[in-house]
Amino acid sequence: MNYQSTTIKSKWTKTKWLLDSTKTQKYIPKTLPFNRSNLKTMLSDYSTIYFKPTGGSGGFHIIRIKKLGDSYQTQHKTEKKRYSTIDSLYEQLNKRAKNRPYLLQKGIKLATVNGRPFDIRVMVQKTNSGVWKSTGIFLKIGRRGAVATNYNQGGDIAFLQQTLTKAGFSKAQIQKIEEELKKLGESVGNVFSKHGSGFHELGLDVALDKEGVFWILEVNTRPQIYPLKDMKDKSMYKRIISYAKQYGRKK
């Protein structure tokens, strides 16, 4: 890629930026750096948490941890394991972390369509006049039982209105959701510009829970848009590319 847009790998740095702003902090699920005492705290507060690398993308290293009675179950991709104590769970996670920083995040029960969980990607781009604009919103629908909804892990890409209609949301609800997501994308863009320079595009991963509440799971500073190319309706892809060309991104 021959374009320059600042990238920030550390999820913890980005989370702290978002927690620092009144416009975005309420959208952040409880997140703490991984260590023994934070693991105990999180599992005493929540029945499901996620263990994810501070760097890394594509959802490959994410582990879901569930409290099951007196024991704990981990799931990495489709592989599940049980641990009878929090200490044995900690030892295993610590081994996997290999001294690399990981985060613990409250698990959000994602809304589903046809029994498959989905989350939402909001693409935000900076215009030539320096204003952040939400240029595309699409959904990533995960495989049944999968830990991550990522496209490269067998997930599907879909459009917001059709999917939310199928998921039982009304036209008015969908319109409200779309407006809030656009606003949220632009707020996040402004937060990032306040903390660093050279950002031209961001991809927000947003969870919609069963109550219809939004949670920002992650902000990607080098978002992939190629899956949109395969959609029958290419208008969103073309719109994102037309903005991207302004700062030198071609694909």
LINBELSUL-V382537 format. One record per residue. RES is the residue in one letter. SS is DSSP state (@ for helix, = for strand, . for the rest). PHI is phi in whole degrees, -180 to 180 (none if undefined). Layout:
# LINBELSUL-V382537
res = (RES RES)
ss = (SS SS)
phi = (PHI PHI)
This chain:
# LINBELSUL-V382537
res = (M N Y Q S T T I K S K W T K T K W L L D S T K T Q K Y I P K T L P F N R S N L K T M L S D Y S T I Y F K P T G G S G G F H I I R I K K L G D S Y Q T Q H K T E K K R Y S T I D S L Y E Q L N K R A K N R P Y L L Q K G I K L A T V N G R P F D I R V M V Q K T N S G V W K S T G I F L K I G R R G A V A T N Y N Q G G D I A F L Q Q T L T K A G F S K A Q I Q K I E E E L K K L G E S V G N V F S K H G S G F H E L G L D V A L D K E G V F W I L E V N T R P Q I Y P L K D M K D K S M Y K R I I S Y A K Q Y G R K K)
ss = (. . . . . . . . . . @ @ @ @ @ @ @ @ @ . . . . . @ @ @ = . . = = = . . @ @ @ @ @ @ @ @ @ @ . . = = = = = = . . . . . . . . . = = = = = = . . = = = = = = . . = = = = = . . @ @ @ @ @ @ @ @ @ @ @ @ . . . . = = = = = . . . = . = = . . = = = = = = = = = = = . . . . . = = = = = = = = = = . . . . . . . . . @ @ @ . . = = = = @ @ @ @ @ @ @ . . . . @ @ @ @ @ @ @ @ @ @ @ @ @ @ @ @ @ @ @ @ @ @ @ @ @ . . . . . = = = = = = = = = . . . . = = = = = = = . . . . . @ @ @ @ @ . . . . @ @ @ @ @ @ @ @ @ @ @ @ @ . . . .)
phi = (none -108 -112 -111 -142 -57 -117 -124 -82 -71 -64 -69 -59 -65 -63 -64 -60 -69 -72 -79 -113 -65 -75 -118 -62 -71 -92 -97 -68 -50 -136 -138 -65 -74 -158 -61 -73 -68 -63 -65 -59 -64 -77 -82 -92 -133 -83 -136 -135 -116 -114 -139 -66 -67 -103 91 -145 83 73 -70 -106 -80 -120 -96 -119 -120 -82 -123 59 -95 -121 -130 -116 -105 -136 -118 55 -109 -86 -112 -138 -114 -130 -85 -132 -69 -69 -68 -64 -59 -57 -66 -65 -65 -63 -67 -67 47 66 -88 -72 -125 -117 -115 -133 -54 -79 -104 -80 -69 -63 -126 -131 51 78 -109 -72 -137 -129 -119 -106 -110 -93 -122 -132 -93 -80 -58 -87 83 -102 -79 -136 -78 -105 -163 -132 -139 -112 -113 -103 -80 -70 -56 79 -77 -82 -120 -94 -55 -57 -77 -118 90 -78 -117 -100 -148 -90 -61 -63 -61 -69 -67 -62 -62 -80 98 -84 -82 -59 -65 -63 -64 -62 -65 -61 -63 -64 -65 -65 -63 -62 -63 -57 -69 -63 -64 -56 -66 -64 -64 -65 -69 -95 -158 -112 86 -80 -118 -154 -141 -123 -88 -98 -119 -94 -111 -87 -63 -89 83 -97 -91 -138 -84 -85 -168 -121 -94 -95 -136 -72 -84 -121 -58 -59 -67 -63 -84 -76 -62 -90 -96 -63 -67 -59 -64 -65 -62 -64 -65 -71 -62 -62 -63 -116 92 -90 -104 -153)
